[in-house]
């Protein structure tokens, strides 16, 4: 490694393909590798191609084979998905829980060490975005469809199991005690949407940002492993890391798209009587994927950014509406009570071993941690690209705390409102299908048709922004780290995401989605554990204030 001062923020490393050179002192890695040197570049039939031959070929062929087999043999694949999900969650839940705890501990630990003074992009780098814009993008990147699908469904489900003492209750529940059951339900829900997912994202995002903006390496997962593998990251060890990142990202996104399609279909049936069938969900996935393709073709500024802004505005309006017309005082006090309950129960909820609430751990927590880990290359790369100029301490505090606070507010607003309806005598939300519970809850508030329609639009736009953003990230990985690869490649990956979502829905529904994300999240968990060591080594070599 060699310390190199950058002259200004517009300096470009010749081989970095759009990655700015460090501004001020930074410890660049001295390597002869030039980004894109292993790529296949051609222009045939009017389509430009610029892709990493080995990573793209292996990734695309395996994914296409999976889609074809699942669509051709849905009845045979369903029991395979069921068996895989049961085996992985029954035997390896402890690994997911332990790994997630390590990610949070490393992220928090870095805040309080001198390594927190390292600046992303070099000692003189300036932030590219204001705090307001940065915070908005941090939150928008990491959640999306999940908040819409589980914002009502998870709290009401945990409340129901906790108050009855069901075997699925978190931490054994609180049989017969409504107040304690509500507290336990909200703590368990926030646990799945709070510090742990954002700790996972923080490790990946900080690693990518450090090794790209400070070390001068390509913006791909393999770059993180230079302290461990050295120049071997340009060979098959690096290829395998990037291929695993593609698999994890694709199946993580496909899970979200499948959940989104099932919820949008249920909402359309609830509002307009459109049949809630597999055919409707397939048509939704195809239609929304086509809109996502248009967004991809328009690019980040005109496509992704505008849709994200629309979505955040709609989500904020829906949130404020429910706070105002729902049980306002309950939500206001619940925000603080739920936060305290979350902190108090966090050690017990995060314990990987000796748990008696095995159904909760296997069926909820293990799935969530695998889902967040699968999303981490996609979310991490996005966060890395918008966080240049921040110190490590500033970055980690923002990435861990700001989205966690917003998630607590969202889950409190929708979850406590649904539980309040249930304790007041309305059983409709509890009895509704998982994907319909949001709309059933909104049905008890004023302006039902309008808010439910906004809910459907939110699900669809989250669907679109996840698809096009994910396509950009996967394309960058399979293009050897190039961030400006030809658009037809992004179109290909957007289509593949839709195809995987359709295949999984038809091949086993929600169970298939969960099985796929757990299976792909497992090997990537090991990758991220190694990344924790690499990031500390990388930060130790950086100059700091």
C-alpha positions as CSV (number, residue, x, y, z in Angstrom):
1,X,0.0,0.0,0.0
2,X,1.1,3.6,-0.6
3,X,-0.2,6.9,0.8
4,X,-1.3,9.1,-2.1
5,X,-2.7,12.6,-1.8
6,X,-5.5,13.5,-4.2
7,X,-5.4,17.0,-5.8
8,X,-9.2,17.6,-5.7
9,X,-12.5,15.8,-5.7
10,X,-12.6,15.5,-9.5
11,X,-9.4,13.5,-9.7
12,X,-10.0,10.1,-11.2
13,X,-7.9,7.0,-10.9
14,X,-7.2,5.9,-14.4
15,X,-8.5,2.3,-13.7
16,X,-11.4,3.1,-11.5
17,X,-14.2,3.6,-14.1
18,X,-16.1,6.4,-12.4
19,X,-14.8,5.9,-8.8
20,X,-13.3,9.2,-7.6
21,X,-9.7,9.1,-6.5
22,X,-9.0,9.9,-2.8
23,X,-9.0,13.6,-1.9
24,X,-6.2,14.2,0.5
25,X,-4.1,11.4,2.2
26,X,-5.3,7.8,1.8
27,X,-3.6,4.5,1.7
28,X,-4.1,3.3,-1.9
29,X,-3.5,-0.4,-2.6
30,X,-0.7,-0.9,-5.1
31,X,-2.0,-3.4,-7.7
32,X,-1.5,-3.8,-11.4
33,X,-5.1,-4.9,-11.9
34,X,-7.1,-2.6,-14.2
35,X,-10.8,-2.6,-13.8
36,X,-12.5,-4.4,-16.7
37,X,-9.3,-6.1,-17.9
38,X,-11.0,-9.5,-17.8
39,X,-14.2,-8.3,-19.4
40,X,-15.7,-9.4,-22.7
41,X,-16.5,-6.4,-24.8
42,X,-18.5,-6.6,-28.0
43,X,-21.2,-4.9,-30.0
44,X,-23.5,-7.2,-32.0
45,X,-27.0,-6.8,-33.3
46,X,-27.0,-3.3,-31.9
47,X,-26.4,-4.4,-28.3
48,X,-23.3,-3.4,-26.5
49,X,-21.8,-5.9,-24.0
50,X,-19.1,-5.2,-21.4
51,X,-19.1,-8.0,-18.7
52,X,-16.8,-10.1,-16.6
53,X,-16.9,-13.4,-18.5
54,X,-16.6,-15.9,-15.7
55,X,-18.8,-14.1,-13.1
56,X,-21.5,-13.3,-15.6
57,X,-21.5,-16.7,-17.2
58,X,-21.6,-18.8,-14.1
59,X,-24.2,-16.5,-12.4
60,X,-26.6,-16.2,-15.3
61,X,-26.4,-19.9,-16.3
62,X,-27.1,-21.2,-12.8
63,X,-29.9,-18.7,-12.3
64,X,-31.5,-19.5,-15.7
65,X,-31.3,-23.3,-15.0
66,X,-33.0,-22.7,-11.6
67,X,-35.8,-20.7,-13.1
68,X,-36.4,-23.3,-15.9
69,X,-36.4,-26.3,-13.6
70,X,-38.7,-24.5,-11.0
71,X,-41.2,-23.4,-13.6
72,X,-41.2,-26.8,-15.3
73,X,-41.5,-28.9,-12.2
74,X,-43.4,-26.8,-9.6
75,X,-45.0,-29.8,-7.8
76,X,-41.6,-31.5,-7.4
77,X,-39.8,-28.4,-6.3
78,X,-42.3,-27.4,-3.5
79,X,-41.3,-30.2,-1.1
80,X,-37.6,-29.5,-1.9
81,X,-38.1,-25.9,-0.8
82,X,-40.0,-27.0,2.3
83,X,-37.3,-29.4,3.3
84,X,-34.4,-27.0,2.6
85,X,-36.1,-24.3,4.7
86,X,-36.8,-26.7,7.6
87,X,-33.3,-28.1,7.6
88,X,-31.5,-24.8,7.4
89,X,-33.6,-23.1,10.1
90,X,-33.7,-26.1,12.4
91,X,-29.9,-26.7,12.4
92,X,-28.3,-23.3,11.5
93,X,-30.4,-20.6,13.1
94,X,-27.7,-20.2,15.7
95,X,-25.2,-19.2,13.0
96,X,-27.4,-16.5,11.6
97,X,-28.1,-15.1,15.1
98,X,-24.4,-15.3,16.2
99,X,-23.2,-13.6,13.0
100,X,-25.7,-10.8,13.2
101,X,-24.6,-10.1,16.8
102,X,-21.0,-9.9,15.6
103,X,-21.9,-7.5,12.9
104,X,-23.6,-5.1,15.3
105,X,-20.8,-5.4,17.9
106,X,-18.1,-4.6,15.3
107,X,-20.1,-1.7,13.9
108,X,-20.7,-0.2,17.4
109,X,-17.2,-0.9,18.5
110,X,-15.7,1.0,15.6
111,X,-17.6,4.1,16.6
112,X,-15.7,4.3,19.9
113,X,-12.2,3.5,18.6
114,X,-9.7,5.9,16.9
115,X,-10.5,4.1,13.6
116,X,-13.8,6.1,13.7
117,X,-11.8,9.2,12.7
118,X,-11.0,7.8,9.2
119,X,-12.7,9.7,6.5
120,X,-14.3,7.9,3.5
121,X,-12.7,9.1,0.3
122,X,-9.5,10.6,1.9
123,X,-8.8,13.1,4.6
124,X,-10.0,16.1,2.5
125,X,-13.1,14.5,1.0
126,X,-16.3,16.5,1.2
127,X,-19.8,14.9,1.5
128,X,-21.7,14.6,-1.7
129,X,-25.1,15.1,-0.1
130,X,-26.6,17.1,2.8
131,X,-27.6,15.4,6.0
132,X,-31.3,15.5,5.1
133,X,-30.8,14.0,1.6
134,X,-28.3,11.4,3.0
135,X,-30.6,10.3,5.8
136,X,-33.5,9.9,3.4
137,X,-31.5,7.7,1.0
138,X,-30.1,5.6,3.9
139,X,-33.6,4.7,5.0
140,X,-35.1,4.3,1.5
141,X,-32.4,1.9,0.5
142,X,-32.7,-0.7,3.2
143,X,-36.4,-1.5,3.8
144,X,-39.2,-0.8,1.3
145,X,-41.6,-3.6,0.5
146,X,-40.9,-5.3,3.9
147,X,-42.3,-2.4,5.9
148,X,-45.5,-2.5,3.9
149,X,-45.9,-6.3,4.1
150,X,-44.9,-6.7,7.8
151,X,-45.8,-3.3,9.3
152,X,-49.1,-4.7,10.5
153,X,-48.7,-8.4,10.0
154,X,-45.7,-9.0,12.3
155,X,-46.9,-7.0,15.4
156,X,-50.4,-8.5,15.2
157,X,-49.0,-12.0,14.8
158,X,-46.6,-11.7,17.7
159,X,-49.3,-10.2,19.9
160,X,-51.7,-13.1,19.1
161,X,-49.1,-15.8,19.9
162,X,-47.8,-13.9,23.0
163,X,-51.2,-13.4,24.7
164,X,-52.2,-17.1,24.1
165,X,-48.7,-18.5,25.1
166,X,-48.5,-20.2,21.7
167,X,-45.4,-22.1,20.8
168,X,-44.6,-19.4,18.2
169,X,-44.6,-16.6,20.9
170,X,-41.3,-14.6,21.2
171,X,-39.5,-15.4,24.5
172,X,-42.4,-17.6,25.6
173,X,-45.0,-14.8,25.4
174,X,-47.1,-13.3,28.2
175,X,-50.2,-15.5,28.4
176,X,-53.3,-13.6,29.5
177,X,-51.5,-10.3,30.0
178,X,-52.5,-7.9,27.2
179,X,-50.2,-5.1,28.0
180,X,-47.1,-7.3,28.4
181,X,-48.0,-9.3,25.3
182,X,-48.2,-6.0,23.3
183,X,-44.9,-4.9,24.7
184,X,-43.3,-8.2,23.8
185,X,-44.8,-8.2,20.3
186,X,-43.5,-4.7,19.5
187,X,-40.0,-5.5,21.0
188,X,-39.8,-8.6,18.8
189,X,-40.9,-6.7,15.7
190,X,-38.5,-3.8,16.3
191,X,-35.7,-6.4,16.9
192,X,-36.2,-7.6,13.3
193,X,-36.1,-4.1,11.9
194,X,-33.7,-2.3,14.2
195,X,-30.0,-2.4,14.9
196,X,-29.3,-5.9,13.6
197,X,-30.3,-5.4,9.9
198,X,-28.6,-2.0,9.9
199,X,-25.5,-3.5,11.5
200,X,-25.4,-6.0,8.6
201,X,-25.8,-3.2,6.0
202,X,-23.2,-1.0,7.8
203,X,-20.5,-3.6,7.6
204,X,-21.0,-4.2,3.9
205,X,-21.4,-0.5,3.0
206,X,-18.4,0.7,5.0
207,X,-16.2,-2.1,3.6
208,X,-17.2,-1.3,0.0
209,X,-16.8,2.4,0.5
210,X,-13.3,2.0,2.2
211,X,-11.8,-0.3,-0.4
212,X,-13.2,1.7,-3.3
213,X,-12.9,5.4,-2.2
214,X,-9.8,5.0,0.0
215,X,-7.9,2.0,-1.5
216,X,-8.7,2.6,-5.2
217,X,-10.2,-0.9,-5.8
218,X,-13.3,-1.7,-7.9
219,X,-16.8,-1.3,-6.3
220,X,-17.4,-5.1,-5.9
221,X,-17.5,-7.5,-3.0
222,X,-14.2,-9.1,-3.9
223,X,-12.3,-5.9,-3.2
224,X,-13.1,-6.1,0.5
225,X,-11.0,-9.3,0.8
226,X,-7.7,-7.8,-0.4
227,X,-6.2,-7.8,3.2
228,X,-7.0,-11.6,3.4
229,X,-6.4,-12.8,-0.2
230,X,-4.2,-10.2,-1.7
231,X,-3.8,-10.4,-5.5
232,X,-5.8,-13.7,-5.5
233,X,-9.0,-11.6,-5.4
234,X,-8.6,-11.1,-9.2
235,X,-8.7,-14.9,-9.7
236,X,-11.2,-17.6,-8.8
237,X,-11.4,-16.8,-5.0
238,X,-12.6,-13.3,-6.0
239,X,-14.9,-14.7,-8.7
240,X,-16.6,-17.0,-6.2
241,X,-17.2,-14.1,-3.8
242,X,-18.8,-12.0,-6.5
243,X,-20.9,-14.9,-7.7
244,X,-22.2,-15.5,-4.2
245,X,-23.0,-11.8,-4.0
246,X,-25.0,-12.0,-7.2
247,X,-26.9,-15.1,-6.0
248,X,-27.6,-13.5,-2.6
249,X,-28.8,-10.2,-4.1
250,X,-31.0,-11.8,-6.7
251,X,-32.8,-14.1,-4.3
252,X,-33.1,-11.5,-1.6
253,X,-34.7,-9.1,-4.2
254,X,-36.9,-11.9,-5.6
255,X,-38.2,-12.6,-2.1
256,X,-39.2,-8.9,-1.7
257,X,-40.7,-8.8,-5.2
258,X,-42.7,-12.0,-4.4
259,X,-44.0,-10.6,-1.1
260,X,-44.9,-7.3,-2.9
261,X,-46.8,-9.0,-5.7
262,X,-48.8,-11.1,-3.2
263,X,-49.7,-8.0,-1.2
264,X,-50.6,-5.9,-4.2
265,X,-52.8,-8.7,-5.5
266,X,-54.5,-9.0,-2.1
267,X,-55.0,-5.3,-2.1
268,X,-56.5,-5.2,-5.6
269,X,-58.9,-8.0,-4.6
270,X,-59.9,-6.1,-1.4
271,X,-60.5,-2.9,-3.2
272,X,-61.8,-3.9,-6.7
273,X,-62.6,-7.6,-6.4
274,X,-59.9,-8.6,-8.8
275,X,-59.2,-12.4,-8.3
276,X,-56.3,-13.0,-5.9
277,X,-54.7,-15.8,-7.8
278,X,-51.3,-16.9,-9.1
279,X,-52.3,-15.5,-12.5
280,X,-52.9,-12.1,-11.0
281,X,-49.6,-12.1,-9.2
282,X,-47.7,-13.2,-12.3
283,X,-49.3,-10.4,-14.4
284,X,-48.4,-7.9,-11.6
285,X,-44.8,-9.1,-11.6
286,X,-44.5,-8.9,-15.4
287,X,-46.3,-5.5,-15.6
288,X,-44.3,-3.9,-12.8
289,X,-41.0,-5.4,-14.1
290,X,-41.7,-3.7,-17.4
291,X,-42.0,-0.3,-15.6
292,X,-38.8,-1.1,-13.8
293,X,-37.1,-1.8,-17.1
294,X,-38.2,1.7,-18.3
295,X,-36.7,3.2,-15.0
296,X,-33.5,1.3,-15.7
297,X,-33.3,2.7,-19.2
298,X,-33.8,6.2,-17.9
299,X,-30.9,5.8,-15.5
300,X,-30.3,6.7,-11.8
301,X,-31.0,10.4,-11.9
302,X,-34.2,10.3,-14.0
303,X,-35.5,6.9,-13.0
304,X,-34.5,5.6,-9.6
305,X,-34.1,9.0,-7.9
306,X,-37.5,10.3,-9.0
307,X,-39.3,7.2,-8.1
308,X,-37.6,7.1,-4.7
309,X,-38.6,10.6,-4.0
310,X,-42.2,9.9,-4.9
311,X,-42.2,6.8,-2.7
312,X,-40.8,8.5,0.3
313,X,-43.3,11.3,0.0
314,X,-46.2,8.8,-0.2
315,X,-44.9,6.7,2.7
316,X,-44.5,9.8,4.8
317,X,-48.1,10.9,4.0
318,X,-49.5,7.5,4.9
319,X,-47.6,7.4,8.1
320,X,-48.7,10.9,9.2
321,X,-52.3,10.0,8.2
322,X,-52.4,6.9,10.4
323,X,-50.8,8.8,13.3
324,X,-53.5,11.6,13.1
325,X,-56.6,9.5,12.6
326,X,-55.5,6.5,14.5
327,X,-54.9,6.2,18.3
328,X,-52.6,9.3,18.3
329,X,-51.7,9.3,22.0
330,X,-51.2,5.5,22.1
331,X,-48.8,5.9,19.1
332,X,-47.0,8.8,20.8
333,X,-46.5,7.1,24.1
334,X,-46.0,3.7,22.4
335,X,-42.9,5.0,20.5
336,X,-41.0,5.5,23.8
337,X,-42.5,2.5,25.5
338,X,-41.7,0.2,22.5
339,X,-38.1,1.6,22.3
340,X,-37.5,0.8,26.0
341,X,-39.1,-2.6,25.6
342,X,-36.8,-3.3,22.6
343,X,-33.7,-2.3,24.5
344,X,-34.7,-4.3,27.6
345,X,-35.5,-7.5,25.7
346,X,-32.6,-7.1,23.1
347,X,-30.1,-9.4,24.9
348,X,-32.7,-12.2,25.3
349,X,-34.0,-11.8,21.7
350,X,-30.4,-11.9,20.3
351,X,-29.2,-14.9,22.2
352,X,-28.2,-17.6,19.7
353,X,-28.1,-20.6,22.1
354,X,-30.4,-22.2,24.7
355,X,-33.6,-20.8,23.4
356,X,-37.0,-22.3,24.2
357,X,-38.9,-20.2,21.7
358,X,-37.5,-22.2,18.8
359,X,-40.4,-21.7,16.4
360,X,-40.0,-17.9,16.7
361,X,-36.2,-18.1,16.2
362,X,-36.4,-20.6,13.3
363,X,-39.5,-19.2,11.6
364,X,-38.9,-15.4,12.1
365,X,-35.5,-14.4,13.2
366,X,-33.4,-16.8,11.0
367,X,-35.4,-15.9,7.9
368,X,-35.0,-12.1,8.6
369,X,-31.3,-12.3,9.2
370,X,-30.8,-14.4,6.0
371,X,-33.0,-11.9,4.1
372,X,-31.0,-8.9,5.4
373,X,-27.8,-10.6,4.6
374,X,-29.0,-11.4,1.1
375,X,-29.9,-7.7,0.6
376,X,-26.6,-6.5,2.0
377,X,-24.6,-6.4,-1.3
378,X,-27.4,-4.4,-2.9
379,X,-28.1,-2.0,0.0
380,X,-24.4,-1.8,1.0
381,X,-23.3,-0.8,-2.4
382,X,-26.0,1.9,-2.6
383,X,-25.1,3.3,0.8
384,X,-21.4,3.2,0.0
385,X,-22.0,5.3,-3.2
386,X,-23.8,8.0,-1.3
387,X,-21.6,8.2,1.8
388,X,-18.3,9.5,0.4
389,X,-16.9,12.3,2.6
390,X,-18.3,11.1,5.9
391,X,-16.1,9.9,8.7
392,X,-16.4,6.3,9.8
393,X,-17.9,7.4,13.2
394,X,-20.4,9.7,11.5
395,X,-21.3,7.0,8.9
396,X,-21.9,4.3,11.5
397,X,-23.9,6.4,13.9
398,X,-26.1,7.5,11.0
399,X,-26.5,4.1,9.4
400,X,-27.3,2.4,12.7
401,X,-29.4,4.9,14.5
402,X,-31.4,7.0,12.0
403,X,-33.1,4.2,10.1
404,X,-33.6,2.3,13.4
405,X,-35.5,5.2,14.9
406,X,-37.7,5.6,11.7
407,X,-38.4,1.8,11.7
408,X,-39.5,2.1,15.4
409,X,-41.9,4.9,14.5
410,X,-43.3,3.0,11.5
411,X,-43.8,-0.3,13.3
412,X,-45.3,1.5,16.4
413,X,-47.7,3.5,14.2
414,X,-49.0,0.5,12.2
415,X,-48.5,-2.2,14.7
416,X,-50.0,-0.5,17.8
417,X,-52.9,0.8,15.7
418,X,-53.7,-2.8,14.6
419,X,-53.3,-4.2,18.1
420,X,-55.5,-1.4,19.5
421,X,-58.2,-2.4,17.0
422,X,-58.0,-6.0,18.1
423,X,-58.1,-5.2,21.8
424,X,-61.1,-2.9,21.1
425,X,-63.1,-5.9,19.7
426,X,-62.2,-5.9,16.0
427,X,-60.9,-9.3,15.0
428,X,-60.7,-8.7,11.3
429,X,-56.9,-7.9,11.2
430,X,-56.0,-11.0,13.1
431,X,-58.2,-13.2,11.0
432,X,-57.1,-11.8,7.6
433,X,-54.4,-13.4,5.5
434,X,-50.9,-12.1,6.1
435,X,-50.7,-10.1,2.9
436,X,-54.2,-8.5,3.5
437,X,-53.7,-7.4,7.1
438,X,-52.5,-3.9,6.2
439,X,-55.6,-3.2,4.1
440,X,-57.9,-4.6,6.8
441,X,-56.4,-2.3,9.4
442,X,-56.7,0.7,7.0
443,X,-60.3,-0.3,6.5
444,X,-61.2,0.7,10.1
445,X,-59.9,4.2,9.5
446,X,-61.4,7.1,7.4
447,X,-60.8,7.4,3.7
448,X,-60.3,3.6,3.4
449,X,-60.3,3.5,-0.4
450,X,-57.8,6.3,-0.8
451,X,-55.4,5.0,1.8
452,X,-55.6,1.4,0.6
453,X,-55.0,2.6,-3.0
454,X,-52.0,4.6,-1.8
455,X,-50.8,1.4,0.0
456,X,-51.0,-0.6,-3.2
457,X,-49.1,2.2,-5.1
458,X,-46.4,2.2,-2.4
459,X,-45.9,-1.6,-2.7
460,X,-45.7,-1.3,-6.5
461,X,-43.2,1.7,-6.5
462,X,-41.1,0.0,-3.8
463,X,-41.2,-3.0,-6.1
464,X,-39.9,-0.9,-9.0
465,X,-37.2,1.0,-7.1
466,X,-35.9,-2.3,-5.6
467,X,-35.8,-3.9,-9.0
468,X,-34.1,-1.2,-10.9
469,X,-31.6,-0.4,-8.1
470,X,-30.8,-4.1,-7.7
471,X,-30.3,-4.4,-11.4
472,X,-27.7,-1.6,-11.3
473,X,-25.8,-3.3,-8.4
474,X,-25.8,-6.8,-9.9
475,X,-24.8,-5.3,-13.3
476,X,-21.8,-3.6,-11.6
477,X,-20.7,-6.8,-10.0
478,X,-21.0,-8.9,-13.2
479,X,-19.3,-6.2,-15.2
480,X,-16.2,-6.5,-13.0
481,X,-16.8,-3.4,-11.0
482,X,-17.7,-1.0,-13.8
483,X,-20.5,1.4,-12.7
484,X,-21.4,2.5,-16.2
485,X,-21.8,-0.8,-18.1
486,X,-24.2,-0.9,-21.1
487,X,-27.9,-0.6,-20.3
488,X,-28.9,-3.9,-22.0
489,X,-27.1,-5.8,-19.2
490,X,-29.2,-4.0,-16.6
491,X,-32.3,-4.9,-18.6
492,X,-31.3,-8.6,-18.5
493,X,-30.9,-8.6,-14.7
494,X,-34.2,-6.8,-14.2
495,X,-35.9,-9.5,-16.3
496,X,-34.2,-12.2,-14.4
497,X,-35.4,-10.8,-11.0
498,X,-39.0,-10.9,-12.2
499,X,-38.5,-14.5,-13.6
500,X,-37.1,-15.7,-10.2
501,X,-40.0,-14.1,-8.3
502,X,-42.5,-15.8,-10.6
503,X,-40.7,-19.2,-10.4
504,X,-40.6,-19.1,-6.6
505,X,-44.2,-18.1,-6.2
506,X,-45.4,-20.8,-8.5
507,X,-42.9,-23.3,-7.1
508,X,-44.0,-23.1,-3.5
509,X,-45.2,-19.6,-2.6
510,X,-44.0,-17.9,0.6
511,X,-42.2,-21.0,1.8
512,X,-40.2,-21.1,-1.4
513,X,-39.3,-17.5,-1.1
514,X,-38.1,-18.0,2.4
515,X,-36.2,-21.2,1.5
516,X,-34.4,-19.5,-1.4
517,X,-33.3,-16.5,0.7
518,X,-32.1,-18.6,3.6
519,X,-30.1,-21.0,1.3
520,X,-28.4,-18.1,-0.5
521,X,-27.9,-16.1,2.7
522,X,-26.0,-18.9,4.5
523,X,-22.8,-18.9,2.4
524,X,-22.8,-15.1,2.3
525,X,-23.0,-15.0,6.1
526,X,-19.5,-16.6,6.1
527,X,-18.3,-14.1,3.5
528,X,-19.4,-11.2,5.8
529,X,-17.8,-12.7,8.9
530,X,-14.5,-12.6,7.0
531,X,-15.3,-9.1,5.9
532,X,-15.3,-8.0,9.6
533,X,-11.6,-8.8,9.9
534,X,-10.8,-7.3,6.5
535,X,-12.5,-3.9,7.3
536,X,-10.6,-3.6,10.6
537,X,-7.3,-4.3,8.8
538,X,-8.2,-1.8,6.1
539,X,-9.1,0.9,8.5
540,X,-5.9,0.4,10.6
541,X,-3.7,1.3,7.6
542,X,-5.7,4.6,6.9
543,X,-4.5,8.0,8.0
544,X,-6.9,9.7,10.4
545,X,-7.3,13.1,12.1
